Amino acid sequence: MHLRPVQFVDTPIGYEDNSVARLAGGLQWFAAYEVIEGRARRTIPVADVATLGERAAHLHAAIIAPRARLQLGERTLRFDQPIIAGILNVTPDSFSDGGKHVDDPAAAAAAGIDMAAAGATLIDVGGESTRPGAPAVWEGDEIARLVPVVERLARAGAIVSVDTRKAAVMEATLAAGAHIVNDVAALLWDDRALDVVAKSGCPVVLMHSPDPKKGGHGDGGYTNVLTDVFDWLETRIAAVVAGGVDRSRIIVDPGIGFGKTLAENLALLNGLAIFHGLGCPIMLGASRKRLIGALSNEAPVDQRLAGSLALALKGAEAGVQILRVHDVAETVQAVKIWRGLRDQSLVGG
Protein backbone atom coordinates (compact mmCIF):
# COMPACT_ATOMS: atom_id res chain seq x y z
CA MET A 1 0.00 0.00 0.00
CA HIS A 2 1.05 3.57 -0.75
CA LEU A 3 -0.57 6.87 0.20
CA ARG A 4 -0.34 10.05 -1.87
CA PRO A 5 -1.68 13.27 -0.34
CA VAL A 6 -4.25 14.89 -2.65
CA GLN A 7 -6.97 17.55 -2.51
CA PHE A 8 -4.74 20.31 -1.17
CA VAL A 9 -6.59 23.15 0.55
CA ASP A 10 -5.78 26.83 0.89
CA THR A 11 -6.20 26.90 4.66
CA PRO A 12 -7.20 24.57 7.50
CA ILE A 13 -9.45 27.29 8.89
CA GLY A 14 -13.10 26.28 8.77
CA TYR A 15 -12.53 22.54 8.47
CA GLU A 16 -13.59 20.08 11.15
CA ASP A 17 -10.90 18.60 13.38
CA ASN A 18 -8.88 15.84 11.68
CA SER A 19 -10.52 16.46 8.31
CA VAL A 20 -7.37 18.07 6.91
CA ALA A 21 -3.71 17.38 7.68
CA ARG A 22 -0.53 19.42 7.47
CA LEU A 23 2.07 18.09 5.06
CA ALA A 24 5.41 17.35 6.76
CA GLY A 25 5.14 20.37 9.04
CA GLY A 26 5.28 22.70 6.04
CA LEU A 27 3.02 25.22 4.35
CA GLN A 28 0.65 22.79 2.62
CA TRP A 29 -2.53 21.18 3.95
CA PHE A 30 -4.51 18.39 2.32
CA ALA A 31 -7.89 16.74 2.77
CA ALA A 32 -7.57 13.30 1.18
CA TYR A 33 -5.30 10.44 0.22
CA GLU A 34 -5.03 8.54 -2.99
CA VAL A 35 -4.66 4.94 -1.82
CA ILE A 36 -2.56 2.87 -4.24
CA GLU A 37 -2.66 -0.91 -3.94
CA GLY A 38 -1.12 -2.57 -6.95
CA ARG A 39 -3.03 -1.29 -9.96
CA ALA A 40 -6.03 -0.22 -7.87
CA ARG A 41 -6.44 3.40 -6.86
CA ARG A 42 -9.09 5.07 -4.75
CA THR A 43 -9.45 8.31 -2.83
CA ILE A 44 -10.40 8.54 0.84
CA PRO A 45 -10.77 11.43 3.28
CA VAL A 46 -7.80 11.99 5.57
CA ALA A 47 -10.04 11.22 8.53
CA ASP A 48 -10.59 7.67 7.24
CA VAL A 49 -6.91 6.69 7.15
CA ALA A 50 -7.24 5.03 10.56
CA THR A 51 -9.46 2.38 8.98
CA LEU A 52 -6.74 1.15 6.61
CA GLY A 53 -4.48 -0.70 9.03
CA GLU A 54 -0.92 -0.56 10.31
CA ARG A 55 0.87 0.20 7.02
CA ALA A 56 -1.39 3.18 6.36
CA ALA A 57 -0.95 4.44 9.92
CA HIS A 58 2.83 4.29 9.49
CA LEU A 59 2.72 6.18 6.19
CA HIS A 60 0.31 8.79 7.55
CA ALA A 61 2.53 9.44 10.56
CA ALA A 62 5.54 9.89 8.28
CA ILE A 63 3.64 12.18 5.90
CA ILE A 64 2.46 14.62 8.55
CA ALA A 65 5.52 14.60 10.85
CA PRO A 66 7.58 17.82 10.75
CA ARG A 67 11.05 17.20 9.36
CA ALA A 68 13.85 17.50 11.90
CA ARG A 69 16.19 20.44 11.60
CA LEU A 70 19.76 19.68 10.58
CA GLN A 71 22.42 21.27 12.74
CA LEU A 72 25.54 21.82 10.65
CA GLY A 73 28.12 23.36 12.93
CA GLU A 74 26.88 26.86 13.64
CA ARG A 75 24.33 26.70 10.82
CA THR A 76 20.86 25.16 10.89
CA LEU A 77 18.82 23.82 7.99
CA ARG A 78 15.07 24.05 8.52
CA PHE A 79 12.53 22.29 6.34
CA ASP A 80 9.27 24.09 7.14
CA GLN A 81 9.36 25.90 3.78
CA PRO A 82 11.16 25.31 0.46
CA ILE A 83 14.86 26.14 0.42
CA ILE A 84 17.14 26.56 -2.56
CA ALA A 85 20.29 24.58 -3.33
CA GLY A 86 22.42 26.33 -5.94
CA ILE A 87 24.17 24.05 -8.44
CA LEU A 88 27.87 24.80 -8.88
CA ASN A 89 29.66 22.54 -11.35
CA VAL A 90 33.45 22.56 -11.60
CA THR A 91 33.52 20.14 -14.51
CA PRO A 92 34.47 20.50 -18.17
CA ASP A 93 31.47 18.50 -19.41
CA SER A 94 28.33 18.89 -17.29
CA PHE A 95 25.20 19.02 -19.45
CA SER A 96 24.27 22.59 -18.49
CA ASP A 97 27.30 24.62 -17.48
CA GLY A 98 30.30 22.37 -18.03
CA GLY A 99 33.56 24.28 -18.38
CA LYS A 100 32.27 27.51 -16.91
CA HIS A 101 34.26 27.21 -13.67
CA VAL A 102 36.80 24.47 -14.39
CA ASP A 103 40.43 25.11 -13.34
CA ASP A 104 39.55 28.36 -11.54
CA PRO A 105 38.68 27.64 -7.89
CA ALA A 106 38.53 31.30 -6.94
CA ALA A 107 36.03 32.12 -9.68
CA ALA A 108 33.99 29.01 -8.87
CA ALA A 109 33.84 29.90 -5.19
CA ALA A 110 32.90 33.48 -6.05
CA ALA A 111 30.02 32.15 -8.15
CA GLY A 112 28.89 30.04 -5.19
CA ILE A 113 29.08 33.01 -2.85
CA ASP A 114 26.99 35.00 -5.33
CA MET A 115 24.39 32.21 -5.23
CA ALA A 116 24.29 32.40 -1.45
CA ALA A 117 23.90 36.17 -1.61
CA ALA A 118 21.02 35.68 -4.06
CA GLY A 119 19.22 33.46 -1.57
CA ALA A 120 20.57 29.93 -1.92
CA THR A 121 20.54 28.20 1.46
CA LEU A 122 23.21 25.74 0.38
CA ILE A 123 25.63 25.32 -2.49
CA ASP A 124 25.81 21.90 -4.18
CA VAL A 125 29.26 21.49 -5.73
CA GLY A 126 30.02 18.79 -8.28
CA GLY A 127 33.28 17.69 -9.89
CA GLU A 128 32.05 14.88 -12.16
CA SER A 129 29.31 15.01 -14.77
CA THR A 130 26.56 12.42 -14.37
CA ARG A 131 24.91 13.10 -17.73
CA PRO A 132 24.28 10.03 -19.91
CA GLY A 133 27.51 8.83 -21.52
CA ALA A 134 29.81 11.05 -19.46
CA PRO A 135 33.25 9.49 -18.83
CA ALA A 136 34.17 8.53 -15.29
CA VAL A 137 36.56 10.89 -13.51
CA TRP A 138 39.52 9.59 -11.50
CA GLU A 139 38.97 10.36 -7.83
CA GLY A 140 42.25 12.27 -7.62
CA ASP A 141 41.13 14.66 -10.35
CA GLU A 142 37.72 15.06 -8.73
CA ILE A 143 39.33 15.89 -5.38
CA ALA A 144 41.65 18.40 -7.04
CA ARG A 145 38.67 20.12 -8.64
CA LEU A 146 36.50 20.19 -5.53
CA VAL A 147 38.65 20.75 -2.45
CA PRO A 148 39.91 24.29 -3.26
CA VAL A 149 36.34 25.39 -4.02
CA VAL A 150 34.85 23.75 -0.94
CA GLU A 151 37.52 25.29 1.29
CA ARG A 152 36.77 28.78 -0.01
CA LEU A 153 33.01 28.37 0.30
CA ALA A 154 33.27 26.96 3.82
CA ARG A 155 35.52 29.83 4.91
CA ALA A 156 32.93 32.24 3.56
CA GLY A 157 30.27 30.63 5.77
CA ALA A 158 28.29 28.80 3.09
CA ILE A 159 26.56 25.49 3.70
CA VAL A 160 28.16 23.15 1.17
CA SER A 161 26.93 19.85 -0.20
CA VAL A 162 29.19 17.80 -2.44
CA ASP A 163 27.76 15.88 -5.38
CA THR A 164 29.93 12.75 -5.58
CA ARG A 165 29.74 8.96 -5.69
CA LYS A 166 33.26 8.27 -4.44
CA ALA A 167 34.24 7.60 -0.84
CA ALA A 168 37.68 9.20 -1.17
CA VAL A 169 36.11 12.37 -2.55
CA MET A 170 33.59 12.40 0.28
CA GLU A 171 36.39 12.12 2.84
CA ALA A 172 38.49 14.85 1.25
CA THR A 173 35.66 17.34 0.81
CA LEU A 174 34.18 16.75 4.26
CA ALA A 175 37.64 17.41 5.68
CA ALA A 176 37.76 20.59 3.59
CA GLY A 177 34.56 21.88 5.18
CA ALA A 178 31.65 20.36 3.25
CA HIS A 179 28.56 19.62 5.32
CA ILE A 180 26.43 17.25 3.21
CA VAL A 181 27.07 14.39 0.78
CA ASN A 182 24.76 14.32 -2.25
CA ASP A 183 25.18 10.93 -3.92
CA VAL A 184 23.33 10.19 -7.16
CA ALA A 185 24.17 6.52 -6.54
CA ALA A 186 22.64 6.46 -3.04
CA LEU A 187 25.95 5.18 -1.55
CA LEU A 188 26.00 2.17 -3.88
CA TRP A 189 28.70 3.18 -6.40
CA ASP A 190 31.57 2.89 -3.94
CA ASP A 191 31.63 0.09 -1.38
CA ARG A 192 33.18 2.40 1.24
CA ALA A 193 30.73 5.27 0.77
CA LEU A 194 28.19 4.15 3.37
CA ASP A 195 30.89 3.69 6.00
CA VAL A 196 32.36 7.13 5.28
CA VAL A 197 29.00 8.84 5.67
CA ALA A 198 28.10 6.85 8.78
CA LYS A 199 31.39 7.62 10.52
CA SER A 200 31.30 11.31 9.61
CA GLY A 201 27.72 11.78 10.82
CA CYS A 202 27.03 14.11 7.90
CA PRO A 203 23.62 14.34 6.24
CA VAL A 204 23.30 12.47 2.95
CA VAL A 205 21.07 12.76 -0.11
CA LEU A 206 20.02 9.37 -1.50
CA MET A 207 18.91 9.62 -5.12
CA HIS A 208 17.07 6.94 -7.05
CA SER A 209 18.42 5.57 -10.31
CA PRO A 210 17.78 2.17 -11.93
CA ASP A 211 21.34 0.84 -11.74
CA PRO A 212 23.64 3.06 -9.67
CA LYS A 213 26.75 0.96 -10.24
CA LYS A 214 26.41 1.40 -14.01
CA GLY A 215 25.81 5.13 -14.03
CA GLY A 216 22.10 5.30 -13.28
CA HIS A 217 20.78 5.83 -16.80
CA GLY A 218 19.59 2.35 -17.76
CA ASP A 219 16.07 1.11 -18.41
CA GLY A 220 14.16 1.09 -15.16
CA GLY A 221 11.67 -1.57 -16.25
CA TYR A 222 9.05 -0.01 -14.00
CA THR A 223 5.64 -1.49 -13.33
CA ASN A 224 4.51 1.76 -11.74
CA VAL A 225 7.30 4.32 -11.68
CA LEU A 226 5.84 6.21 -8.72
CA THR A 227 5.53 3.26 -6.37
CA ASP A 228 8.62 1.49 -7.74
CA VAL A 229 10.81 4.52 -6.98
CA PHE A 230 9.17 4.89 -3.56
CA ASP A 231 9.83 1.24 -2.72
CA TRP A 232 13.45 1.45 -3.91
CA LEU A 233 14.09 4.50 -1.74
CA GLU A 234 12.31 2.93 1.23
CA THR A 235 14.53 -0.14 0.96
CA ARG A 236 17.65 1.97 0.49
CA ILE A 237 16.86 4.14 3.52
CA ALA A 238 16.51 1.00 5.65
CA ALA A 239 19.88 -0.30 4.43
CA VAL A 240 21.62 3.01 5.07
CA VAL A 241 20.13 3.27 8.56
CA ALA A 242 21.25 -0.31 9.24
CA GLY A 243 24.72 0.79 8.11
CA GLY A 244 24.91 3.39 10.85
CA VAL A 245 23.38 6.58 9.41
CA ASP A 246 20.83 8.38 11.57
CA ARG A 247 17.51 8.44 9.72
CA SER A 248 17.06 12.11 10.60
CA ARG A 249 20.19 12.85 8.51
CA ILE A 250 18.77 11.34 5.29
CA ILE A 251 17.31 13.36 2.40
CA VAL A 252 15.72 11.65 -0.61
CA ASP A 253 15.67 12.54 -4.31
CA PRO A 254 13.43 10.69 -6.80
CA GLY A 255 16.05 11.12 -9.53
CA ILE A 256 14.30 13.06 -12.27
CA GLY A 257 16.03 12.30 -15.57
CA PHE A 258 17.93 9.26 -14.34
CA GLY A 259 16.70 6.15 -16.12
CA LYS A 260 13.21 7.50 -16.74
CA THR A 261 11.30 8.27 -19.91
CA LEU A 262 9.51 11.57 -20.40
CA ALA A 263 6.23 9.98 -19.31
CA GLU A 264 7.88 8.47 -16.23
CA ASN A 265 9.47 11.79 -15.25
CA LEU A 266 6.09 13.50 -15.57
CA ALA A 267 4.43 10.81 -13.47
CA LEU A 268 7.01 11.36 -10.73
CA LEU A 269 6.55 15.12 -10.84
CA ASN A 270 2.77 14.80 -10.67
CA GLY A 271 3.05 12.34 -7.79
CA LEU A 272 5.82 13.98 -5.76
CA ALA A 273 3.75 14.18 -2.59
CA ILE A 274 3.88 10.39 -2.23
CA PHE A 275 7.53 10.62 -1.20
CA HIS A 276 6.63 12.34 2.07
CA GLY A 277 5.65 8.85 3.17
CA LEU A 278 9.37 8.09 3.46
CA GLY A 279 9.57 10.50 6.40
CA CYS A 280 12.61 12.35 5.03
CA PRO A 281 13.09 15.78 3.45
CA ILE A 282 12.78 15.66 -0.34
CA MET A 283 15.21 17.20 -2.81
CA LEU A 284 14.01 17.89 -6.36
CA GLY A 285 16.57 18.32 -9.13
CA ALA A 286 14.73 19.11 -12.35
CA SER A 287 16.47 22.35 -13.33
CA ARG A 288 17.24 22.68 -17.08
CA LYS A 289 16.71 18.96 -17.63
CA ARG A 290 15.92 17.23 -20.89
CA LEU A 291 12.21 16.89 -20.18
CA ILE A 292 11.87 20.69 -20.38
CA GLY A 293 13.30 20.68 -23.88
CA ALA A 294 11.10 17.74 -24.83
CA LEU A 295 7.98 19.68 -23.84
CA SER A 296 9.04 23.01 -25.37
CA ASN A 297 10.06 22.52 -28.99
CA GLU A 298 13.49 21.15 -28.06
CA ALA A 299 14.56 24.31 -26.25
CA PRO A 300 18.34 24.20 -25.71
CA VAL A 301 19.76 24.02 -22.20
CA ASP A 302 20.39 27.76 -21.96
CA GLN A 303 16.74 28.50 -22.81
CA ARG A 304 15.04 26.39 -20.14
CA LEU A 305 14.66 28.95 -17.37
CA ALA A 306 10.88 29.26 -17.59
CA GLY A 307 10.44 25.50 -17.60
CA SER A 308 12.81 25.16 -14.66
CA LEU A 309 10.79 27.70 -12.68
CA ALA A 310 7.56 25.86 -13.51
CA LEU A 311 9.00 22.63 -12.16
CA ALA A 312 10.40 24.33 -9.05
CA LEU A 313 6.94 25.70 -8.26
CA LYS A 314 5.45 22.26 -8.94
CA GLY A 315 7.82 20.96 -6.29
CA ALA A 316 6.89 23.70 -3.84
CA GLU A 317 3.20 22.92 -4.31
CA ALA A 318 3.94 19.27 -3.47
CA GLY A 319 5.77 20.23 -0.28
CA VAL A 320 9.29 19.54 -1.56
CA GLN A 321 11.78 20.90 0.96
CA ILE A 322 14.89 21.43 -1.22
CA LEU A 323 14.84 22.75 -4.78
CA ARG A 324 18.17 22.12 -6.52
CA VAL A 325 18.55 24.71 -9.28
CA HIS A 326 20.98 26.48 -11.59
CA ASP A 327 19.15 29.82 -11.69
CA VAL A 328 19.14 30.82 -8.05
CA ALA A 329 17.99 34.44 -8.10
CA GLU A 330 15.07 33.72 -10.41
CA THR A 331 13.97 30.67 -8.41
CA VAL A 332 14.26 32.52 -5.11
CA GLN A 333 12.01 35.26 -6.46
CA ALA A 334 9.46 32.75 -7.77
CA VAL A 335 9.37 30.91 -4.44
CA LYS A 336 9.01 34.19 -2.52
CA ILE A 337 5.93 35.03 -4.58
CA TRP A 338 4.58 31.53 -4.03
CA ARG A 339 5.26 31.90 -0.30
CA GLY A 340 3.43 35.23 -0.18
CA LEU A 341 0.40 33.67 -1.83
CA ARG A 342 0.49 30.74 0.60
CA ASP A 343 0.78 33.02 3.63
CA GLN A 344 -2.25 35.02 2.54
CA SER A 345 -4.36 31.95 1.84
CA LEU A 346 -3.39 30.25 5.10
CA VAL A 347 -4.79 33.08 7.21
CA GLY A 348 -7.99 33.09 5.16
CA GLY A 349 -10.02 36.02 3.97
C-alpha positions in Angstrom: 0.0 0.0 0.0 1.1 3.6 -0.8 -0.6 6.9 0.2 -0.3 10.0 -1.9 -1.7 13.3 -0.3 -4.2 14.9 -2.6 -7.0 17.6 -2.5 -4.7 20.3 -1.2 -6.6 23.1 0.6 -5.8 26.8 0.9 -6.2 26.9 4.7 -7.2 24.6 7.5 -9.5 27.3 8.9 -13.1 26.3 8.8 -12.5 22.5 8.5 -13.6 20.1 11.2 -10.9 18.6 13.4 -8.9 15.8 11.7 -10.5 16.5 8.3 -7.4 18.1 6.9 -3.7 17.4 7.7 -0.5 19.4 7.5 2.1 18.1 5.1 5.4 17.3 6.8 5.1 20.4 9.0 5.3 22.7 6.0 3.0 25.2 4.3 0.7 22.8 2.6 -2.5 21.2 3.9 -4.5 18.4 2.3 -7.9 16.7 2.8 -7.6 13.3 1.2 -5.3 10.4 0.2 -5.0 8.5 -3.0 -4.7 4.9 -1.8 -2.6 2.9 -4.2 -2.7 -0.9 -3.9 -1.1 -2.6 -7.0 -3.0 -1.3 -10.0 -6.0 -0.2 -7.9 -6.4 3.4 -6.9 -9.1 5.1 -4.7 -9.5 8.3 -2.8 -10.4 8.5 0.8 -10.8 11.4 3.3 -7.8 12.0 5.6 -10.0 11.2 8.5 -10.6 7.7 7.2 -6.9 6.7 7.1 -7.2 5.0 10.6 -9.5 2.4 9.0 -6.7 1.2 6.6 -4.5 -0.7 9.0 -0.9 -0.6 10.3 0.9 0.2 7.0 -1.4 3.2 6.4 -1.0 4.4 9.9 2.8 4.3 9.5 2.7 6.2 6.2 0.3 8.8 7.5 2.5 9.4 10.6 5.5 9.9 8.3 3.6 12.2 5.9 2.5 14.6 8.6 5.5 14.6 10.8 7.6 17.8 10.7 11.1 17.2 9.4 13.8 17.5 11.9 16.2 20.4 11.6 19.8 19.7 10.6 22.4 21.3 12.7 25.5 21.8 10.6 28.1 23.4 12.9 26.9 26.9 13.6 24.3 26.7 10.8 20.9 25.2 10.9 18.8 23.8 8.0 15.1 24.1 8.5 12.5 22.3 6.3 9.3 24.1 7.1 9.4 25.9 3.8 11.2 25.3 0.5 14.9 26.1 0.4 17.1 26.6 -2.6 20.3 24.6 -3.3 22.4 26.3 -5.9 24.2 24.0 -8.4 27.9 24.8 -8.9 29.7 22.5 -11.4 33.5 22.6 -11.6 33.5 20.1 -14.5 34.5 20.5 -18.2 31.5 18.5 -19.4 28.3 18.9 -17.3 25.2 19.0 -19.4 24.3 22.6 -18.5 27.3 24.6 -17.5 30.3 22.4 -18.0 33.6 24.3 -18.4 32.3 27.5 -16.9 34.3 27.2 -13.7 36.8 24.5 -14.4 40.4 25.1 -13.3 39.6 28.4 -11.5 38.7 27.6 -7.9 38.5 31.3 -6.9 36.0 32.1 -9.7 34.0 29.0 -8.9 33.8 29.9 -5.2 32.9 33.5 -6.1 30.0 32.1 -8.1 28.9 30.0 -5.2 29.1 33.0 -2.8 27.0 35.0 -5.3 24.4 32.2 -5.2 24.3 32.4 -1.4 23.9 36.2 -1.6 21.0 35.7 -4.1 19.2 33.5 -1.6 20.6 29.9 -1.9 20.5 28.2 1.5 23.2 25.7 0.4 25.6 25.3 -2.5 25.8 21.9 -4.2 29.3 21.5 -5.7 30.0 18.8 -8.3 33.3 17.7 -9.9 32.0 14.9 -12.2 29.3 15.0 -14.8 26.6 12.4 -14.4 24.9 13.1 -17.7 24.3 10.0 -19.9 27.5 8.8 -21.5 29.8 11.0 -19.5 33.2 9.5 -18.8 34.2 8.5 -15.3 36.6 10.9 -13.5 39.5 9.6 -11.5 39.0 10.4 -7.8 42.3 12.3 -7.6 41.1 14.7 -10.3 37.7 15.1 -8.7 39.3 15.9 -5.4 41.7 18.4 -7.0 38.7 20.1 -8.6 36.5 20.2 -5.5 38.7 20.8 -2.5 39.9 24.3 -3.3 36.3 25.4 -4.0 34.9 23.8 -0.9 37.5 25.3 1.3 36.8 28.8 0.0 33.0 28.4 0.3 33.3 27.0 3.8 35.5 29.8 4.9 32.9 32.2 3.6 30.3 30.6 5.8 28.3 28.8 3.1 26.6 25.5 3.7 28.2 23.2 1.2 26.9 19.9 -0.2 29.2 17.8 -2.4 27.8 15.9 -5.4 29.9 12.8 -5.6 29.7 9.0 -5.7 33.3 8.3 -4.4 34.2 7.6 -0.8 37.7 9.2 -1.2 36.1 12.4 -2.6 33.6 12.4 0.3 36.4 12.1 2.8 38.5 14.9 1.2 35.7 17.3 0.8 34.2 16.7 4.3 37.6 17.4 5.7 37.8 20.6 3.6 34.6 21.9 5.2 31.7 20.4 3.3 28.6 19.6 5.3 26.4 17.2 3.2 27.1 14.4 0.8 24.8 14.3 -2.2 25.2 10.9 -3.9 23.3 10.2 -7.2 24.2 6.5 -6.5 22.6 6.5 -3.0 25.9 5.2 -1.5 26.0 2.2 -3.9 28.7 3.2 -6.4 31.6 2.9 -3.9 31.6 0.1 -1.4 33.2 2.4 1.2 30.7 5.3 0.8 28.2 4.2 3.4 30.9 3.7 6.0 32.4 7.1 5.3 29.0 8.8 5.7 28.1 6.8 8.8 31.4 7.6 10.5 31.3 11.3 9.6 27.7 11.8 10.8 27.0 14.1 7.9 23.6 14.3 6.2 23.3 12.5 2.9 21.1 12.8 -0.1 20.0 9.4 -1.5 18.9 9.6 -5.1 17.1 6.9 -7.1 18.4 5.6 -10.3 17.8 2.2 -11.9 21.3 0.8 -11.7 23.6 3.1 -9.7 26.7 1.0 -10.2 26.4 1.4 -14.0 25.8 5.1 -14.0 22.1 5.3 -13.3 20.8 5.8 -16.8 19.6 2.4 -17.8 16.1 1.1 -18.4 14.2 1.1 -15.2 11.7 -1.6 -16.2 9.1 0.0 -14.0 5.6 -1.5 -13.3 4.5 1.8 -11.7 7.3 4.3 -11.7 5.8 6.2 -8.7 5.5 3.3 -6.4 8.6 1.5 -7.7 10.8 4.5 -7.0 9.2 4.9 -3.6 9.8 1.2 -2.7 13.4 1.5 -3.9 14.1 4.5 -1.7 12.3 2.9 1.2 14.5 -0.1 1.0 17.6 2.0 0.5 16.9 4.1 3.5 16.5 1.0 5.7 19.9 -0.3 4.4 21.6 3.0 5.1 20.1 3.3 8.6 21.3 -0.3 9.2 24.7 0.8 8.1 24.9 3.4 10.9 23.4 6.6 9.4 20.8 8.4 11.6 17.5 8.4 9.7 17.1 12.1 10.6 20.2 12.8 8.5 18.8 11.3 5.3 17.3 13.4 2.4 15.7 11.6 -0.6 15.7 12.5 -4.3 13.4 10.7 -6.8 16.1 11.1 -9.5 14.3 13.1 -12.3 16.0 12.3 -15.6 17.9 9.3 -14.3 16.7 6.1 -16.1 13.2 7.5 -16.7 11.3 8.3 -19.9 9.5 11.6 -20.4 6.2 10.0 -19.3 7.9 8.5 -16.2 9.5 11.8 -15.2 6.1 13.5 -15.6 4.4 10.8 -13.5 7.0 11.4 -10.7 6.5 15.1 -10.8 2.8 14.8 -10.7 3.0 12.3 -7.8 5.8 14.0 -5.8 3.8 14.2 -2.6 3.9 10.4 -2.2 7.5 10.6 -1.2 6.6 12.3 2.1 5.6 8.8 3.2 9.4 8.1 3.5 9.6 10.5 6.4 12.6 12.4 5.0 13.1 15.8 3.4 12.8 15.7 -0.3 15.2 17.2 -2.8 14.0 17.9 -6.4 16.6 18.3 -9.1 14.7 19.1 -12.4 16.5 22.4 -13.3 17.2 22.7 -17.1 16.7 19.0 -17.6 15.9 17.2 -20.9 12.2 16.9 -20.2 11.9 20.7 -20.4 13.3 20.7 -23.9 11.1 17.7 -24.8 8.0 19.7 -23.8 9.0 23.0 -25.4 10.1 22.5 -29.0 13.5 21.2 -28.1 14.6 24.3 -26.2 18.3 24.2 -25.7 19.8 24.0 -22.2 20.4 27.8 -22.0 16.7 28.5 -22.8 15.0 26.4 -20.1 14.7 29.0 -17.4 10.9 29.3 -17.6 10.4 25.5 -17.6 12.8 25.2 -14.7 10.8 27.7 -12.7 7.6 25.9 -13.5 9.0 22.6 -12.2 10.4 24.3 -9.1 6.9 25.7 -8.3 5.5 22.3 -8.9 7.8 21.0 -6.3 6.9 23.7 -3.8 3.2 22.9 -4.3 3.9 19.3 -3.5 5.8 20.2 -0.3 9.3 19.5 -1.6 11.8 20.9 1.0 14.9 21.4 -1.2 14.8 22.8 -4.8 18.2 22.1 -6.5 18.5 24.7 -9.3 21.0 26.5 -11.6 19.1 29.8 -11.7 19.1 30.8 -8.0 18.0 34.4 -8.1 15.1 33.7 -10.4 14.0 30.7 -8.4 14.3 32.5 -5.1 12.0 35.3 -6.5 9.5 32.8 -7.8 9.4 30.9 -4.4 9.0 34.2 -2.5 5.9 35.0 -4.6 4.6 31.5 -4.0 5.3 31.9 -0.3 3.4 35.2 -0.2 0.4 33.7 -1.8 0.5 30.7 0.6 0.8 33.0 3.6 -2.2 35.0 2.5 -4.4 32.0 1.8 -3.4 30.2 5.1 -4.8 33.1 7.2 -8.0 33.1 5.2 -10.0 36.0 4.0 
